[in-house]
Amino acid sequence: MSTLIIGIVTFFLHALVLKLAVGTMGVPQHKNSYSKAMWLSFGLGVAGLVLGILPFFLSWPLYAVLWFGVIMSSYDLGFTKSVGVATIQLVLKAMVGIVMWIIGWYASIGEAFQMGF
């Protein structure tokens, strides 16, 4: 399958996983739309690319602070609920990656996790 198609599907799945993870924290439906999750996924992805040019020991702590700040301000969540969103998002992304590996979208489970799942 084309890398572009896999990248596009991965982007939409990132947004869906974010929406589902935020939904488990009790955020009202009108604050947790799929379009909002898509914009946040896009913005955080671009920020990850920009921060990727920094040394590793600087980029990941900065990205974590940025991610928590964006999630907390966008969904009016506290820090504890944001940690819950992050944890649930990691579990859901792992499950989606395993399913995509089983159906053959990825050649190996390692490739699934390199694409963001």
N, C-alpha and C positions, 0 to 999 in steps of 0.2 A: 504494500500500500504506500502511496505517496507520503513523503515526510510532511508536506504542506497540509494534506488532509488530516493526518494524525495530529499535527499541531493545532489545527482549527478545532477538531473534536476535543482535544485535550483542554483547550481554552474554555469551551462551553462546559465541559465537565468540571473544571476548576470553579467556575461560577456557580454551578449547581451544587457542588459540595460545600462551598461557602454559604450559600443560601440555606441548605439543610442544617449545617452546623450552627448557624446563627439562630435558626428556627427552634432548635432544641433548647436554647437559653431563654425562651419565653418572650422573644421580641415580637411585638404585634405584626400582623401580616402587612399592614400598610407601610411599615418601616422596613420590611424585609422583602423587597421585590427582586425578581430575577435580573431586571435591567440594572438595578443598583449593584448587585453582586457582580455583574459583568463589568461595569465601569471600575469597581474596586479591584477586581482581578486584573484588569488591563493596567490600571495605574500602578498597582503593586508589582506587576510583572516588569513594567518599564523601570520602576525604581530599583528592582533587583538587578536588571541589566546595567543600569548606571552605577550602582554600588559595586557591581562585579569587577570594576576596574581598580578598586581599592584592594589593598592587601587583605588576605583572608581574615586575619585577627581583628580587622576594623570593620569589614563589610557585614559580617553576620550579626555582630551586636547592634550595629546601626540599623540593619534591616529589621531586626526583632523589635527595636524601639519604635521604628517607623510603622511596622505592621500593627503592633499593639495600639499605638496612637491613632492610626486610621480606623481600626475596628472599634475602639472605644468611642471615638468622636462620631463616627458614622451611624452607629447603632445605639448610642447612649448606654453603653455597657460599662460596668466597673472592671477593674483589673482582674478580679477572680473569675468573672464570667467570660472575659476575653481569653483567659488561660483555658477555660472550659471549651470555648469555641476552637482554639488552636488544637487541643487534644482530640476533640471529636473530628475536626477536619483531617488530622493526621490518620486517624483510624479509617475514616471513610475513603480517603485517597489511597490508602494501602489496599482496602477491599476492592476498589475500582481497578487499581493496577493489577491485582491478582486475577480479577475477572477478565480484563483485557488480555492478559497473558494466556489464560485458559482458552479464550476464543480465537487466539492466534494473531492478535494485533501486534504483539511484540514477540521477537524471537526468543528472548530470555526474560526472566523476572528482573534481572539487573537493568536491562534496557527499559523496562516499564518504569522503574524508579528513577532512571536518568531523565525521562521525559516529564518528570514532575509528579508521577504517581508511584 
